[in-house]
Amino acid sequence: MTMPVRSNLIVFLLIGLLVGAVSGYMTRPESAEIKLGPLSIEVKGNQVAHDNGPLTSSQVQHIALITLIGGVIGLGVGFAIGKNKA
């Protein structure tokens, strides 16, 4: 791989990760965690969260998964553009 192709991959990977993180945060599911001593209860709704409260573990997992998908898509676009230029 030459330097311009590698920089295209990195740029599109970063763009994909950024878009994925933002879209994951904006579409995070509504959930709440209640902790009473050693007992932890998590309640999930089927709507998009609308408040700016603390993130629950399932919301963080959702954001991470969407970010990963965005990164893979960005990397694929970077490879496709690199192949077209070569």
N, C-alpha and C positions, 0 to 999 in steps of 0.2 A: 504494500500500500504506500502510495506517495503521501506527502505531507498535506496537500489540499484535500484529498479524499478523507484522511484521518481527521482533519479539522472539521470537515462537513459532518462526519459521524458524531463528533463530540458536540457540535452546535445543535444538531437535530436531536441528539439524546437529551441535552439540557433543556431544549424547548419542550420536548415531550414530557420530561419529568415535571417541569414547571406547570404546563397545562394540565397534566394529570393531578398534581397536588392541588391546584386551585379548583378543578372540577370535583375532585374527591371531597374537598372541604365544603364546597357549596352543596353537594348532594348527600352529605353524611346523614345517616338515619337518626331519628329522634330516639334518644335513650337516656336512662338515668341509672345511676348506681347508688345503692343504699348500703352502707357498711355499719354493722352493729357488732362490734368486737371482732371475733373470727369469722362471722357470717357476712357474706357479701351477696347482695341480690341485685341483678341487673334487669331492668324493664325496658323493652324495646317497643317503639311504635312503628307504624308503617308510613309515616310522613317524614318529610325533610325537616331537620332541626331548624328552628327559627330563632333561637336565643343564642347569646354569646357566652354560655356557661362553660365550665371546664369540660374538656373532652373525656369521654369514657373510653375504656379499652376497646370496645367494639367499634367505636367511631374512629379511633386511631388505626385499627386494622383495616377498616373500609378505606380510609384516606391512603394508607400504604399500598393497598391492592390497586386502587385506581391510579396511583402514581406509578407503580410498576408497569401497569398496562400502557400508560402514556409513554413511559420510557421505551418500552418494546416497540410501540408504534413509531416513535421518533427515530429509533435506531433503524427500523425497517425503511423509513423514508430516506434516511441518510444513505443507507446501502443502495437503494434504488436510484437516487440521484448520482451517487458515485459511479454506479455501473453505466449510467447513461452518458456521463462525461468521458469515461474511459474508452 
